[in-house]
Amino acid sequence: MKLEEIFQTYRENIQPTYNKIPLVFVKGKGSKLWDLQGKVYLDFFPGWGVGSLGHCHPKVMQGVRDQIGKLIFVPNNYYHPFQAKLAKELIYLSFPGKVFFANSGAEANEAAIKLARKFGSARGRYEIITFENAFHGRTLAALAATGQKKYQAGFEPIPEGFKQVKFNDLEAVKNAVGEKTAAIMLELVQGEGGVNPAGKDFVLGLRKICDENKILLIIDEVQTGIGRTGRMFCYQGYGIIPDVMTLAKALGGGLPIGAMIAKKEFADLLTPGTHASTFGGGPVICRAALGVLKAMDKEKVLNNCRKTGDYLLEKLSGLKDKYPVIKEVRGIGLMLGVELNIPGKQIVQDAMERGLLINCTHDNVLRLMPALNITLKEAGQGFNILKAVLKNL
Ligand SMILES: Cc1ncc(COP(=O)(O)O)c(C=O)c1O
């Protein structure tokens, strides 16, 4: 198919749920992407957080290829070795507990919400406190947890039982907790909401509130998890352990997976028949995820993330004095945000024309989430393109 034919076929046959960028990609390797006409792009936002190892990492491809040749799928009423292996690995890397496997971030969060309701049901507790500017996914309960009117409009009635309070405001949380509260749920760095890190005291305070009120602390690590902030899980930098954690995006190395991990004492609440997923944790995706975890370990990816993250944060912060359109530079590891005084759309477009792919969220926050194994040289190249775009504004 030629370029225009592809666009037209999409327009005529695919529901228009996405704002499309007119690029057709056909090949990827590491931090590089090739479009249909052979132009190469440096990808500073691989797969919306999915591509933490860049595109087509050999360890992911190797596991997938091998598994596809043997057995593609095993339903969840049987066993296969690789779901066992992946669950054991995730528990080893996080905290004593058990995993439920799903296919996406929203599904992992749905599972967490159901677990919280089951947990609270004996005491008549069902309400979940979430935060302004949060993003937890597009299914109805995840949308209710997200709480943002712009995503909810037109889909009412939104499921009840969710209460949004101000992010990083412990007093607001204390005031919101009541006899119906079952859980508090948050991202430690709000991604879609504009790359807003939670304060350390705030998170320690939330842990205390949850302990005192015997309610669950659910951490949504769909975007921050699997190394994005320079630690395997972002909560590890806050000195707390969540009761429930959700993962997706980077865990599958490009294939769809979601996981909800619950601490041991809450891990048997969802009993047979109360929750399920046909595809969750199938052998091919588990092989891909095991490849991701192996690469993270063997290739010292977390070290590289911290090193290149510090480098980019410093370089970007240096631009703030030079270019008054930059209001603030923030982030942890390789989850970086550049807040502007102007809309970011044109900058994303200009960067794309110069061969750099970035994202803009919340209208005015440039979001940079390069692969965690990006080289310093590639990081520098991307930075130079962005600098040239800002200079030319
Ligand atoms: C923090 C967070 N939670 C949940 C989701 C939803 O994930 P998915 O699109 O895989 O359903 C996202 C997606 O961007 C996310 O960033």
PDBQT file of the ligand as one rigid body, heavy atoms in Angstrom, charges set to zero:
ROOT
HETATM    1  C1  LIG A 401      -0.572   5.681  34.701  1.00  0.00    +0.000 C 
HETATM    2  C2  LIG A 401      -1.413   4.984  33.656  1.00  0.00    +0.000 A 
HETATM    3  N1  LIG A 401      -2.350   4.113  34.054  1.00  0.00    +0.000 NA
HETATM    4  C3  LIG A 401      -3.115   3.456  33.172  1.00  0.00    +0.000 A 
HETATM    5  C4  LIG A 401      -2.979   3.659  31.821  1.00  0.00    +0.000 A 
HETATM    6  C5  LIG A 401      -3.838   2.908  30.851  1.00  0.00    +0.000 C 
HETATM    7  O1  LIG A 401      -3.085   1.949  30.205  1.00  0.00    +0.000 OA
HETATM    8  P1  LIG A 401      -3.642   1.223  28.872  1.00  0.00    +0.000 P 
HETATM    9  O2  LIG A 401      -3.680   2.248  27.803  1.00  0.00    +0.000 OA
HETATM   10  O3  LIG A 401      -2.653   0.130  28.630  1.00  0.00    +0.000 OA
HETATM   11  O4  LIG A 401      -4.995   0.700  29.203  1.00  0.00    +0.000 OA
HETATM   12  C6  LIG A 401      -2.018   4.565  31.356  1.00  0.00    +0.000 A 
HETATM   13  C7  LIG A 401      -1.860   4.835  29.915  1.00  0.00    +0.000 C 
HETATM   14  O5  LIG A 401      -1.268   5.775  29.482  1.00  0.00    +0.000 OA
HETATM   15  C8  LIG A 401      -1.205   5.243  32.301  1.00  0.00    +0.000 A 
HETATM   16  O6  LIG A 401      -0.284   6.114  31.914  1.00  0.00    +0.000 OA
ENDROOT
TORSDOF 0
